[in-house]
Amino acid sequence: MKNKEFKIPDKKKLGEVEQLCLITEPYKKSQKIDLHFTQAMREVLLWHQQKSIFFSNFLKSQNFDIESWNGDIAFLPYLPTDFFKRHEVKTIQDNEVYLHLTSSGTTGQKSQIFFDEWSLKSAQSMVDNIFSYYGWTSDEKTNYLLYTYQTESDSTLGTAYTDNYLTQYAPINRLDFALKLNGKGGHDFDLYGCLQSLKQFAKEQLPLRIFGFPSFLYFTLQRMKDLKFPPLKFPDNSLVFLGGGWKGYAGDEISKKQLYQMIHDLLGIPDSRIRDGFGSVEHCIPYVECKFHHFHVPIYSKVLIRDLYTLDVLGYNKEGFLQFVSPYITSVPANSVLMGDLAILRKGHDCGCGLENDWFEVLGRAGVSKNKSCAIAANELLRSFV
């Protein structure tokens, strides 16, 4: 898919950021690209330092000097995602905000992230490149069942925005939502509406694309089994692309292997066309499962794992907090973000799909006791200048 036309905010100051983020081969590895990444990170850090009093003070508090940074991402200061749940921080002016999105957490405070046009569209361009890489673009009319929130014109939910965006890769014949507006300012899960949609779509025998939360798809498939619905059969070029996690339904969570098997058994969609995506509104780089269901790291970002208690950087094959680093976002200083997710980093050749890029395995959200050390560290980190 052809990338959309959009401009970097300042080509002179952010030229390396532009070059890296507009590379169309998302998993191409080279020393030249690694050099682009380092130079792009230096550019974007300077950008935020010069435009954000908060970020300038943050770097000072960490005794971090951008000009003398040696390129090792382990030494980059980072912000925890919880910070964005408590503070609205923008590098841009209000009239430069192209889109404002919030995280989709079911309880508590939600992150508020503000995008300029470059930050949003460069991330979308990366999604374009990855969908193209996997051959998921099509000219064939397609039915959609979105397991996400039916949107209103002023919706700011990041997951809903993403899932609606993904419908551009195949023309819409019909689109149904699982989480429908209830007229009371919220949404209700329309389980029987989903069952009816699947039955109708199966009769039409057009490709089906299912996007959104895995939990609600699981509830639909489980009800099919409970009601002894006969298995449905959709064309092999159908696609299931999940994301957003199980949210408030962690107690019902089953393994990906079990869920993917249910999808295949009840909808007839092959395993190679069932994938998961990982990302967040605080870090919009797309991480997409390969055919062996591993999240390989595209060239637009780097991944670190930090110890649960000391927050020291760990190597491969060790459990810790997931940290993302990317120069893409110029509107908010969210270029080095510590997630609340637990993960393990693996070497690319340990997968077998052919990609050399490292990949990570998500183990789930950190529990209260484990997360406590991170929360304390974050509060200590930010107390002096927020």
Protein Blocks (a to p, Z undefined) as FASTA:
>chain_A
ZZdddddfblmlmmmmmmmmmpcblkbccfklmmmmmmmmmmmmmmmmmmmmklmmmmmm
nopafklpgoiaklpccddfklmmmbccdfbdfklpmbdcddfbfghjdddddddfklmm
mmmmmmmmmmmmnopacfbdcdddddbddddfklcbfklmmmmmmmmmpccfbdcdfbdc
ehlopacddfklmmmmmmmmmmnopacddedjfklmmmmmmmmmmnopacddddfkbccd
dehijmjmmmmpccfklmmmmmmmmnopafklgccddddfklmcdcdddfkopacddfkb
ccddddfklopacdehiacddddddfkbmkbccfbccdfbdcddddfklnonopabdcdd
debjcdfklmmmmmmmmmmmmmmmZZ
